[in-house]
Amino acid sequence: MSNDSIGRNAPCPCGSGKKYKHCCMNNADGAANPPHISGVLPEDMKKYIESHPFANIHELRTHLGQRAQASNETTLDDFDGLMPSQMHALLNYKAGDETLVQFPLAPVGNISAPILDIFLAIATIVDRQPCKATAKGKLPRSLCREAAMNVLGEHEFKEMTRFGGINMEEDYPDLHTTRIVAVNSGLLCSDGKKFSLSTECRMLMETKNNAGIYRKLLASYSLGYNWGHRDRHPDFHIIQRSFLYSLYLLQRYGAQKRESKFYEEAFLRAFPAVLKEAPSKYY
């Protein structure tokens, strides 16, 4: 809005609450007097504005906007070399947005991840024979046991079941999580009565594109699965929202083996306020 279009008795656009004729109108012609400063500004900001000869409120706004943009495009040590604008993009990432982050579409090396191993064990069984769901819509006991044996091996399976067998999904928590994530990702289909593989999943398995399968599982687990589902502790939303920042740290430093403390400290430098979200427990 130009200065000429503002009525003398209209509220001043600077937000002072005064009429334009009693506030910034006298400065609109380029006078050297500083524009009105709202009382909600911090003292150091008021002093900064008062010490600079802005001609009018519009010049002030332009200047502050340029400073804010410059600040957002400056790398920060606390963000491990990322700019605030980049961190904002990471925290607000939406599936399919590859302007900032890209995941490989084609197979890259030998991919190994627990969720991928468990899903492939489930998918192999479902592809081999019809798989009826339980009354609660979960994987049947026989499939849970066979998948666990295939993934864990005989020795680890015995260790896991020495105090109780696998009679349902929840007895093998990782498998339970994988089933939820796989259904949400569209790789595993369920109508509440039976499980089957999606057409896309069959195509990926036939071409042995484990990278494509893992990519969908990773997106589903990171963006659609509630990480607080299993631990029953209060949710720390920033931890899940910042999963891409965690991946960034792993990509940058993961070539060398490091203690978990290294990544903990890097995360807390970027998000120190997360400690205030944790309730204090005497134990």
C-alpha positions in Angstrom: 0.0 0.0 0.0 1.4 3.4 -1.0 1.6 6.2 1.5 -0.8 8.3 -0.7 -3.5 5.6 -0.3 -3.5 5.8 3.5 -6.2 8.1 4.9 -5.1 10.7 7.5 -7.6 9.3 10.0 -6.9 5.6 9.2 -5.0 3.4 11.7 -1.3 3.7 11.1 0.1 0.6 9.3 3.0 0.4 11.7 0.7 -1.1 14.3 1.0 1.6 16.9 -2.8 2.0 17.3 -2.6 5.7 16.5 -4.1 7.5 13.6 -1.8 7.8 10.6 -1.7 11.6 10.8 -0.5 11.4 14.4 2.1 8.8 13.8 4.1 7.9 10.6 2.5 10.4 8.1 5.1 13.0 8.9 7.9 10.5 8.2 6.4 9.3 4.9 8.0 12.1 2.9 11.5 10.9 3.8 12.1 12.8 7.1 15.1 11.6 9.1 13.1 11.0 12.3 12.8 7.3 13.3 9.4 5.7 12.8 7.2 4.7 15.7 8.5 1.7 17.6 5.9 -0.7 19.1 6.3 -1.3 22.8 6.4 -5.1 22.4 9.9 -5.0 20.9 12.8 -6.0 23.1 14.9 -3.1 24.4 18.0 -4.0 22.3 15.9 -4.0 19.1 14.4 -0.6 20.0 17.9 0.8 20.5 19.0 -0.6 17.2 16.1 0.9 15.4 16.5 4.3 17.1 20.2 4.4 16.2 19.5 4.0 12.5 18.1 6.8 10.4 15.2 5.0 8.7 13.1 7.4 6.7 9.8 5.6 7.3 8.2 2.4 8.6 8.3 0.8 5.1 12.1 1.3 4.9 12.4 -0.2 8.4 10.4 -3.3 7.4 12.4 -3.8 4.3 15.6 -3.6 6.3 14.5 -6.0 9.0 13.2 -8.4 6.3 16.6 -8.4 4.7 18.3 -9.0 8.0 16.0 -11.9 8.8 16.7 -13.5 5.3 20.4 -13.1 5.8 20.2 -14.8 9.2 18.2 -17.7 7.8 20.7 -18.2 5.1 23.8 -18.3 7.4 25.2 -21.7 8.4 25.2 -22.4 12.1 27.6 -24.5 14.1 24.7 -25.6 16.4 23.0 -27.0 13.2 26.2 -28.7 12.2 26.7 -26.5 9.1 23.0 -26.3 8.0 21.2 -23.0 7.6 18.0 -22.2 9.6 16.1 -22.3 6.4 17.4 -25.8 5.6 16.6 -27.0 9.1 13.1 -25.6 8.7 12.7 -27.5 5.5 13.9 -30.7 7.1 11.5 -30.4 10.0 8.6 -29.8 7.7 9.5 -32.5 5.1 6.6 -34.1 3.3 6.8 -37.4 1.6 7.8 -37.1 -2.1 9.5 -33.7 -1.7 12.9 -34.2 -3.2 13.9 -30.6 -3.5 16.1 -30.9 -0.5 16.5 -34.6 0.3 16.7 -37.5 -2.2 16.5 -41.2 -1.5 18.0 -43.7 -4.0 15.4 -45.3 -6.3 17.6 -48.1 -7.6 19.4 -50.8 -5.6 22.6 -49.5 -4.0 24.9 -52.1 -2.6 23.8 -54.7 -0.1 21.1 -53.1 2.1 20.7 -54.6 5.5 18.2 -53.3 8.1 16.1 -55.1 10.7 12.8 -53.8 9.4 13.7 -54.9 5.9 14.8 -58.4 7.0 11.5 -58.9 9.0 9.3 -57.6 6.1 11.0 -59.8 3.6 10.5 -62.8 5.9 6.8 -61.9 6.2 6.4 -61.2 2.4 8.1 -64.5 1.5 5.6 -66.5 3.6 2.5 -64.5 2.4 3.6 -64.9 -1.2 3.9 -68.7 -0.8 0.6 -69.4 0.8 -2.8 -67.8 1.7 -2.5 -65.9 5.0 -5.6 -65.5 7.1 -5.7 -62.7 9.7 -6.6 -63.2 13.3 -9.9 -62.1 14.7 -8.1 -58.8 15.6 -6.7 -58.4 12.1 -3.2 -59.3 12.9 -0.7 -61.9 11.5 -1.4 -65.5 12.5 0.7 -67.2 15.1 2.3 -69.7 12.7 3.5 -66.9 10.4 4.9 -65.0 13.4 6.9 -68.0 14.6 8.2 -68.9 11.1 9.2 -65.3 10.3 10.9 -65.0 13.7 12.9 -68.2 13.2 14.0 -67.1 9.7 15.1 -63.7 10.9 16.6 -64.5 14.2 18.1 -68.0 13.6 17.7 -71.0 15.8 20.0 -69.8 18.6 18.7 -66.3 19.0 15.1 -67.6 18.6 15.6 -69.9 21.6 17.1 -67.1 23.6 14.1 -64.8 22.8 11.5 -67.5 23.6 13.1 -69.1 26.7 10.6 -67.4 29.1 7.6 -67.7 26.7 6.8 -68.5 23.1 5.6 -66.4 20.3 1.9 -66.7 20.3 1.0 -63.4 18.8 2.5 -60.4 17.0 3.2 -58.5 20.2 5.4 -61.3 21.5 7.9 -60.2 18.8 7.6 -56.4 19.0 9.7 -55.7 16.0 7.5 -57.9 13.8 4.4 -56.2 15.2 5.9 -52.8 14.3 6.9 -54.0 10.8 3.4 -55.3 10.1 1.8 -51.9 10.9 4.4 -50.0 8.9 4.2 -52.4 5.9 0.4 -52.0 5.7 0.6 -48.3 6.0 3.2 -48.2 3.3 1.0 -50.1 0.9 3.4 -53.0 0.5 1.2 -55.4 2.5 -2.5 -55.4 1.9 -5.1 -56.3 4.5 -8.9 -56.3 4.5 -9.1 -57.5 8.1 -9.6 -61.1 7.0 -6.4 -61.9 5.1 -3.1 -60.5 4.1 -1.6 -60.3 0.6 1.2 -58.5 -1.2 0.5 -55.4 -3.3 1.2 -55.4 -7.0 4.0 -52.9 -6.4 5.5 -55.1 -3.7 5.5 -58.1 -6.0 7.2 -56.1 -8.7 9.9 -54.9 -6.3 10.5 -58.4 -5.0 10.7 -59.9 -8.5 13.4 -57.4 -9.5 15.1 -57.8 -6.1 14.9 -54.1 -5.6 15.3 -54.1 -1.8 16.3 -50.4 -1.9 12.8 -49.6 -3.3 11.2 -51.7 -0.5 13.3 -50.2 2.2 12.6 -46.7 0.9 8.8 -47.2 1.3 9.2 -48.8 4.8 11.5 -45.9 5.9 9.0 -43.3 4.7 6.1 -45.0 6.4 7.9 -45.5 9.6 9.3 -42.0 9.7 6.2 -40.1 8.6 3.2 -42.3 9.4 4.0 -44.4 12.4 3.8 -43.1 16.0 7.2 -43.6 17.6 5.7 -43.4 21.0 3.5 -46.5 20.3 5.8 -49.0 21.9 7.7 -47.3 24.8 4.7 -45.7 26.5 6.7 -42.7 27.5 5.6 -39.1 26.8 5.8 -38.1 23.2 8.8 -36.0 22.1 7.5 -34.8 18.8 10.8 -33.0 17.8 12.7 -36.4 17.8 10.4 -37.8 15.1 10.0 -34.6 13.2 13.8 -34.3 13.1 14.5 -37.7 11.7 16.0 -36.2 8.5 18.4 -34.3 10.6 19.5 -37.5 12.4 20.0 -39.1 9.0 22.0 -36.1 7.9 24.3 -36.6 10.9 24.7 -40.3 10.1 25.4 -39.5 6.5 28.0 -36.9 7.4 29.8 -38.8 10.2 28.7 -42.4 9.8 31.7 -43.5 7.7 33.7 -43.6 11.0 32.5 -45.6 13.9 31.5 -43.3 16.8 29.9 -43.7 20.2 26.2 -42.9 20.5 27.2 -40.0 22.8 28.6 -38.2 19.8 25.2 -38.1 18.1 23.4 -37.4 21.3 25.5 -34.3 21.9 25.1 -33.2 18.2 21.3 -33.6 18.5 21.1 -31.6 21.8 23.1 -28.8 20.3 20.5 -28.4 17.7 17.5 -29.0 19.9 18.4 -28.2 23.5 14.8 -27.5 24.5 13.9 -31.2 24.2 15.4 -31.8 27.7 12.8 -29.4 29.1 10.0 -31.6 27.7 11.3 -34.7 29.7 9.5 -35.0 33.0 11.9 -35.2 36.0 11.8 -38.7 37.6 13.4 -39.4 41.0 14.6 -42.8 39.6 
